[in-house]
Amino acid sequence: MRTAILGAGALGIIIGALMTRNGKQVDLIDSFKANVDALNADGATVTGNLSLHQAVRALTPEQMTGTYDLVLVLTKQTANETALPKLLPFLHKDSIVCTLQNGVPEESVATYVGKERTIGGAVGFGATWLRPGVSELTSTMEAVEKYAFEIGEIDGVLRPRLEKVRDVLGAAGGTTILTNLMGIRYTKLLMNATFSGMSAALNGTFSEVLANPTAMVCVAHIADEVIKVCRGLGYKMVEMQGVDFGFLELGSKADIPSKMEFYKKVWGRHNNKASMLQDLEKGQKTEIDYINGVVCRGGSKCGIPTPFNDKVVELVKEAEARKGVNDFSYLARFEDIIAAAK
């Protein structure tokens, strides 16, 4: 399959490097010319929990030619309005566009490229973009080898094309096909809304959030809200990375201590700095509306309060507005809703 990665950022560099190393031909498409130039001149460099230097083929959107059988979308959702219309001339009627973006992006992507072309998936590992051509793998190689991708169709039907996509993605890491795509999405949304949300709201790594008892109370409530909204919208959380995330639902705040070992087991593998925090550090707009904001809007739709996700959105948007970052003192802004929680 002629394959492209649209968005050669933190994850795209690593996925493209691994796929190329393992025999797949893939074009890395990125609008940041300095990144494309570095990838072509020096190859893709991966640091952190994987040391890899791999020659790759990189292009700007203006340099694309022909059509692709498979496009893996790894741009931020904030770029969809600009990036996806430009992709259309390079798709044929049977092209597959697999969105691996954060949040719940399938319906949005389908409005640009067509529902019949669109599938989705969740990425189970994290990375940090360091500089043009260089990305740091912040999750363990175990996470990549076992839990890199979980993919599916919007309607849950197991079509043969999913096997073709799994073959391509399998060159980068463990890939599982599931029938409950929205369940996958909301499960991954939980993973992002909790630690990525708090990382961006407090200017900390996942490990720093995990080590802070007050931050972890907030994480527990954020997860609970995601689970309740997921069910309220008619979806069901799924097992991911070998564990059932539905376990994190709270009957009351008295349940929180019993969930802490679960958080350590799952997130102890990932010492990420959220991509949203990286955006704040650069003075750029984040994907907060497409992550915690999805939970808030879903809660409004089905009548489920989401005060903890609301607060994360508020804090991140404040940081966006002043083009800065927060710090852990902002935990004080959660005190009233922690006290009010039942």
GIJORA-V561273 format. One record per backbone hydrogen bond with DSSP energy under -1.0 kcal/mol. CO is the residue of the C=O (numbers start at 0). NH is the residue of the N-H. E is the energy in kcal/mol with one decimal. If there is no record, write none. Layout:
CO_NH_E ; CO_NH_E
This chain:
1_68_-1.8 ; 1_69_-2.1 ; 2_26_-2.2 ; 3_71_-3.0 ; 4_28_-3.3 ; 5_73_-3.0 ; 6_8_-1.3 ; 8_12_-2.5 ; 9_13_-1.0 ; 10_14_-2.9 ; 11_15_-2.7 ; 12_16_-2.3 ; 13_17_-2.5 ; 14_18_-2.6 ; 15_19_-2.3 ; 16_20_-2.5 ; 17_21_-1.9 ; 18_23_-2.8 ; 19_22_-1.8 ; 26_4_-3.0 ; 27_58_-2.9 ; 28_6_-3.2 ; 30_32_-1.1 ; 31_35_-1.9 ; 32_36_-3.1 ; 33_37_-1.9 ; 34_38_-2.4 ; 35_39_-2.2 ; 36_40_-2.4 ; 37_41_-3.0 ; 38_42_-1.3 ; 43_53_-2.7 ; 44_134_-2.4 ; 45_51_-2.1 ; 46_136_-2.7 ; 51_45_-3.1 ; 53_43_-3.5 ; 56_27_-2.7 ; 58_29_-2.4 ; 59_62_-1.8 ; 60_63_-1.2 ; 68_95_-2.6 ; 69_3_-2.1 ; 70_97_-2.6 ; 71_5_-2.8 ; 72_99_-2.4 ; 75_78_-2.3 ; 76_79_-1.5 ; 78_82_-3.3 ; 79_83_-2.0 ; 86_89_-2.2 ; 87_90_-1.7 ; 89_67_-2.7 ; 91_94_-1.8 ; 95_70_-2.6 ; 96_118_-2.4 ; 97_72_-2.4 ; 98_120_-1.8 ; 104_108_-2.7 ; 105_109_-2.7 ; 106_110_-1.3 ; 108_111_-1.3 ; 108_112_-2.2 ; 109_113_-2.1 ; 113_116_-1.2 ; 116_96_-3.0 ; 118_98_-2.2 ; 119_151_-2.4 ; 121_149_-1.7 ; 125_137_-1.5 ; 125_138_-1.1 ; 127_135_-3.2 ; 130_133_-2.8 ; 132_44_-2.8 ; 133_129_-2.1 ; 133_130_-1.3 ; 134_46_-2.2 ; 135_127_-2.2 ; 136_48_-2.3 ; 137_270_-1.7 ; 139_143_-1.3 ; 140_144_-3.1 ; 141_145_-2.3 ; 142_146_-1.9 ; 143_173_-1.7 ; 147_123_-2.7 ; 148_175_-2.4 ; 149_121_-2.4 ; 150_177_-2.4 ; 151_119_-2.3 ; 156_158_-1.3 ; 158_161_-1.8 ; 159_162_-1.0 ; 159_163_-1.1 ; 160_164_-2.2 ; 161_165_-2.5 ; 162_166_-2.0 ; 163_167_-1.5 ; 164_168_-3.0 ; 165_169_-2.6 ; 167_170_-1.4 ; 168_171_-2.3 ; 168_172_-1.6 ; 173_148_-2.7 ; 175_150_-2.5 ; 179_183_-2.3 ; 180_184_-3.0 ; 181_185_-2.6 ; 182_186_-1.9 ; 183_187_-3.0 ; 184_188_-2.7 ; 185_189_-1.9 ; 186_190_-1.7 ; 187_191_-2.2 ; 188_192_-3.7 ; 189_193_-2.0 ; 190_194_-1.1 ; 191_196_-1.8 ; 193_197_-2.1 ; 194_198_-2.3 ; 195_199_-2.3 ; 196_200_-2.2 ; 197_201_-2.0 ; 198_202_-1.4 ; 198_203_-1.5 ; 204_208_-2.1 ; 205_209_-2.8 ; 206_210_-1.6 ; 208_211_-1.4 ; 211_215_-2.2 ; 212_216_-1.5 ; 213_217_-1.8 ; 214_218_-2.4 ; 215_219_-2.3 ; 216_220_-1.7 ; 217_221_-2.6 ; 218_222_-2.6 ; 219_223_-1.9 ; 220_224_-2.3 ; 221_225_-2.1 ; 222_226_-2.3 ; 223_227_-2.3 ; 224_228_-2.4 ; 225_229_-2.8 ; 226_230_-2.2 ; 227_231_-2.3 ; 228_232_-1.9 ; 229_234_-2.4 ; 230_233_-1.6 ; 239_242_-1.6 ; 242_239_-2.5 ; 243_246_-1.5 ; 244_247_-1.8 ; 245_248_-1.7 ; 251_254_-2.1 ; 252_255_-1.3 ; 255_258_-2.0 ; 258_262_-1.7 ; 259_263_-2.1 ; 260_264_-2.3 ; 261_265_-2.3 ; 262_266_-2.6 ; 263_267_-1.2 ; 266_269_-1.5 ; 271_205_-2.7 ; 273_277_-2.1 ; 274_278_-2.1 ; 275_279_-2.1 ; 276_280_-2.5 ; 277_281_-1.1 ; 278_283_-3.0 ; 279_282_-1.4 ; 286_289_-1.9 ; 287_290_-1.0 ; 287_292_-2.8 ; 290_294_-1.0 ; 291_295_-2.0 ; 292_296_-2.5 ; 293_297_-2.4 ; 294_298_-2.7 ; 295_299_-2.1 ; 296_300_-1.9 ; 297_301_-1.8 ; 298_303_-2.6 ; 305_309_-2.6 ; 306_310_-1.9 ; 307_311_-1.9 ; 308_312_-2.4 ; 309_313_-2.3 ; 310_314_-2.6 ; 311_315_-2.5 ; 312_316_-2.5 ; 313_317_-1.9 ; 314_318_-1.9 ; 315_319_-2.5 ; 316_320_-2.5 ; 317_321_-1.6 ; 318_323_-2.4 ; 319_322_-1.1 ; 326_329_-2.1 ; 327_330_-1.7 ; 328_331_-1.8 ; 329_332_-1.6 ; 330_333_-2.1 ; 331_334_-1.2 ; 333_337_-2.4 ; 334_338_-2.4 ; 335_339_-1.8 ; 336_340_-1.0
